[in-house]
Each structure stands twice: as C-alpha cells, then as structure tokens.
Amino acid sequence: MAGGNLIKSVLPSSLVAIYPGSFDPITNGHLDLIARGSRMVGRLIVSVLRNQAKQPLFSVEERLEMLVEAVKPYGNVEVAAFDGLLVDYAASRGAVMIVRGIRAVSDYELEWQMALMNRRLMPEIETVFLMAGEEYSFISSHLVKEVAELGGNVSGLVPPLVEQRLKKRIAARNA
C-alpha cells in the first residue's frame, strides 16, 4: 500500500482540518502541503486570512479564485476566507486540526509560539506541522512576488495560472 493510501486507511473520513495562510499568491510549496494534508483528513479547508495590516498584491477574492482553480484535483479540499481568531474559525467549521508548513528552522519558532497560543485558547484543536518538500523549502509568496516584480522567471514556483496573473498584475502596476 502506498504511503498516502496507508494514512487514508487509518484516519477517519470525518476528520476536518484547516490550512490557513495569506496565499498571496499560492505557490507550488503551498500546493505540496495541500496535496499531502488532503491525504491525512476527510476534508481540508484551505483558508485565506483577511489581514488588513498586510499590503497584498491580490485581493482576497482573487486569491480565492486562484486557490479554487489550483485545488481542483483534490476532491476533499475546499477554499474559504476568514478573519478573527484562527481557533474560533476552526471550531466554527468543525475542524480538529490546523495544518502548518515548516520550510526552515527559522519558521519553527514563530509557528511553535502560535501553536502553543492556539492550544491555550482551544486545547481540543491540534496543530500539525508538515515539513516542506526539499524542492519547495526556499519558496515563499514574498520571494515569488519579489522575483516577479524584478522581471525574474517564476515558472515552476507557482501554478501556471498564478504566473500569468502575476505578470499581468505587475505589468499593470508598472504601466
């Protein structure tokens, strides 16, 4: 039995998890975590945080559109947006797990602090850390945007639809 099938065979299909983030834009690293996370649960809700403090390149609605397109291959993945406390949102959606990605040791400290705070606020919701695949460990939305804005090639770092939208948005901003 393949690894993903073994996991699926022992986990209850009713298990719901939230994979939160800004996804500005979604990267192939995010998609790797979505693919792996979706094999661990019955339903994975990829949730865009509405964060007014950040200056996003894409609106929440645009990010949702790109996510919906990117997660089509995964039948148990849905896309949504939220604001407020993550654990409150997770509880409102029936989630018992929060999925977070770790690219490097530098990610761990902040993620660990957030996981402990979330546990303090709502101990019945667990945080699960997935290590980024080696080929994605250097990719971040921030770096992708920076490379694209400087005219660099981001193919292979983001889905083709996202690459097209990045080029179009940057061209419009520079016009």
Sequence and secondary structure as in RCSB ss.txt:
>XXXX:A:sequence
MAGGNLIKSVLPSSLVAIYPGSFDPITNGHLDLIARGSRMVGRLIVSVLRNQAKQPLFSVEERLEMLVEAVKPYG
NVEVAAFDGLLVDYAASRGAVMIVRGIRAVSDYELEWQMALMNRRLMPEIETVFLMAGEEYSFISSHLVKEVAEL
GGNVSGLVPPLVEQRLKKRIAARNA
>XXXX:A:secstr
  HHHHHHHHS TT EEEEEE  TT  HHHHHHHHHHHTTSSEEEEEEE  TTS  SS HHHHHHHHHHHTTT T
TEEEEEE S HHHHHHHTT  EEEEEE SHHHHHHHHHHHHHHHHH TTSEEEEEE  GGGTT  HHHHHHHHHT
T   BTTB HHHHHHHHHHHHHHH 
